[in-house]
Amino acid sequence: MTAPEPGDRRNPRPARVPRTAPRPLDAVDRLLVELLAQDGRMPNAELARRVGLAESTCAGRVKALRDAGVVRAVRAEIDLAAVGRPMEAMVALRFTGHARESMDSFRDRVASIPGVVAAYHVAGADDFLVHISGATANDLRDLVLDHLTSVEGVAHAQTSLIFERVRGRRPLG
């Protein structure tokens, strides 16, 4: 039997792309990253104007940032209330053990649970923070009971309702 290829769904660990040591970001790179974080669809011409570069140089800089893995993706930010999921909560989960296989298995499973916005494997008293959404408080309760606390090894769960989400405007600043 051969080992699964990196990225193979049977491989419990995500593929790591070997890279050379990244070059340090200069002030222009940092400004480009900040602008893209604010609006990932900003046209190259506008990016170039704001950072004071020729359009071709700007496009090359953005491509280099993508190739280096600094800019990994551009995604839509969905208004959960507008799509019928106005209730949000953060669920802190604590496991009885910390075997890599259990943590990897949970991480892979939690991503496919309907209603999970994001999950964070964290250090400290809790093992995972899971951001969930639903149409009603009962939907949140059912998601927690049916899909999170029912997982073997979960010793404790604490659910906190999210009243408001504030996105940072200057994550690099």
Beta strands, then each sheet from edge to edge (+ up, - down):
strand 1: 87-95
strand 2: 116-121
strand 3: 128-134
strand 4: 154-162
sheet 1: 2+ 3- 1+ 4-
end
